[in-house]
Amino acid sequence: MILFCDTSALIKLLIREPQSDLMQQVSGRAEAIAVCRITWAEAMAGLARRQREDPISSDDLELARQHLMTSWPSFSIVEVSQPLVEVAGCFADAFALRGYDSVQLAAAHQLHVTTALPLTFASYDRRLNQAAQLLQLEVLPSAPDRLPDRH
């Protein structure tokens, strides 16, 4: 199984948050972890925002950044291309998604249709999960029955 992580799911592998244990378990069983190329920038921005809004120690933040840097080469990266962003634009319109959320979804969908392995989509955004389900992607069940929209 390929585990496709959007940024909200990947962050849970980098720092302790609710559902980090679930993400650790699922990622440990996956044959590969896949991310979209933009996830690097989103993750770095997310870590910085976390530091500003819900302070974690500077040491913990630096450990999370180092974990991202050392883990990144092991991920399967879905590259951003013109055809992918065109699909993302359609998804943004069809599912009322934000720009980068639609790119994440388009990347996961592209990987789903081009690989023989089963793919599980991991996100902690309710709207993005609903869109993924409409596209027939297997979505990682999350413990809280109600996930927030990040919108």
Rosetta blueprint (number, residue, H / E / L):
1 M L
2 I E
3 L E
4 F E
5 C E
6 D L
7 T H
8 S H
9 A H
10 L H
11 I H
12 K H
13 L H
14 L H
15 I L
16 R L
17 E L
18 P L
19 Q L
20 S H
21 D H
22 L H
23 M H
24 Q H
25 Q H
26 V H
27 S H
28 G H
29 R H
30 A L
31 E L
32 A E
33 I E
34 A E
35 V E
36 C E
37 R L
38 I L
39 T H
40 W H
41 A H
42 E H
43 A H
44 M H
45 A H
46 G H
47 L H
48 A H
49 R H
50 R H
51 Q H
52 R H
53 E H
54 D L
55 P L
56 I L
57 S L
58 S H
59 D H
60 D H
61 L H
62 E H
63 L H
64 A H
65 R H
66 Q H
67 H H
68 L H
69 M H
70 T H
71 S H
72 W H
73 P H
74 S H
75 F L
76 S E
77 I E
78 V E
79 E L
80 V L
81 S L
82 Q H
83 P H
84 L H
85 V H
86 E H
87 V H
88 A H
89 G H
90 C H
91 F H
92 A H
93 D H
94 A H
95 F H
96 A L
97 L L
98 R L
99 G H
100 Y H
101 D H
102 S H
103 V H
104 Q H
105 L H
106 A H
107 A H
108 A H
109 H H
110 Q H
111 L H
112 H H
113 V H
114 T H
115 T L
116 A L
117 L L
118 P L
119 L E
120 T E
121 F E
122 A E
123 S L
124 Y L
125 D L
126 R H
127 R H
128 L H
129 N H
130 Q H
131 A H
132 A H
133 Q H
134 L H
135 L L
136 Q L
137 L L
138 E E
139 V E
140 L L
141 P L
142 S L
143 A L
144 P L
145 D L
146 R L
147 L L
148 P L
149 D L
150 R L
151 H L
